[in-house]
Amino acid sequence: MDKRVKKLVIIGITLIVLVVLAAIFFRLRPLAMSKQGRIQEALSCALKLYEQAKESMELSSQCLGVCGDYAVDIVHVPRAPEDDLPENQCEAYRKGEVQHFIELDKYGNLVRVV
């Protein structure tokens, strides 16, 4: 093989490898989001749900919705027995559709993330 042809083959193979590596990197990048990043996104979403809910209902002890893999609940501070009633918890969490939950008080303050 001519030197020039060998050089073109090497350049072609190098470009193919770079394209494949770039595709792998950009496809896996969203999966690499840190746990802290996912929690921050869920907290931001939870506060939006809170802002929407406080306009239309009195908040006491209820589910506001789901943000990613987190159910968002309003709870009393300190906790009251009604906070543990199934009807006051998000159905998605009870059914195992989400694995975590965010608890806010009736003023929108973060109580805990589990």
N, C-alpha and C positions, 0 to 999 in steps of 0.2 A: 504494500500500500504506500502510496505517496505520502510524504510528510504532511502536506497540506490537508489531505483527506483525514489522516489520523488526528490532526489538530481540530478539525471540524467535528469529528466524532466525539472527541473528548469534551469539547465545548457543548455539544448537544446533550450528552449524557449529564454533564454538570447542570445545565439549565433544567433538565427534566427532574433531577434530584432536588434542586432548589424549589421548583414549583410544587413538588409533592410535599416537601417539608413545610413550605408556607401554607399549603392547604391544611395539613395536619395541625399546625400551630393555630390557625385562625378558627378551625372547627372546634378545637379543644379549649380555646381561650375562655368561652363562657362557663365551661365546667370548672375552670380553675378559680372562679370567684371565691374569695375567702368566706369562711363562716361569718366573720364579722361584717363583711359586705352584704351578705344575704340578710343578716339581722337588721342592718341599717335600712335596707330597702323595705323590709317588712314593717319596721317602725314608722318609716315615712308614710307608707300605705295605711297603717293603723291610725295615724293621726289624721289623715284625710277622711277615713271612715268616721272617725270621731266628730270631726268638724261638720260633716254632712248630717250625722245622726242628731247632734245636739240642736240643730235647727228645727227638727221635726218631731222629736220625742223627749220625754223626760227620762234621763239616764239614771238607772238604779243598779240593776244586776241583770245584764242580758248580753247576748251575742251581737256584735256589730257586723261580723262578716269574716271573710278569709283573705289573707294577704300571703300569697305564695304558699309555703308549707306551715303557715301560722294562722290559728284561729284568734280572733280579737274579741276579748270579753271585757265588759265593765264589771268591776267588783267594788265592794265596800272596803274602806280602810278605817279600822281593822276589819278583816274579813268577817262576814256574817254567815250564818248557816244557809241563807238563801243563795249565796254565791256558789255553793256546792250542789244545788239542785240541778238535775239533768236538764230541765226545761230552761234554765238560765245559762246553760253552756252551749257552745256552738255544736250543732249537729255534726258538722264535718269532723270535729275532733272526737266526738263520741263514737262515730262510725269508723274512725281510724283513717279518714281520707286525708287528714293533715296530722303531722306528728308533733307539732309544737303549739304553744299558745302565748299570746301577749295579753297581759292584764293591765287595764287602765282604770283609774278611778273616775268618778263622775265629772271631774274637772279636766280630764284628759292627761293627767299626770301618769307617768309610767310606774306601775306597781312591781311587775316582774315579767321576765321573759323566760319561758321554760321550753 
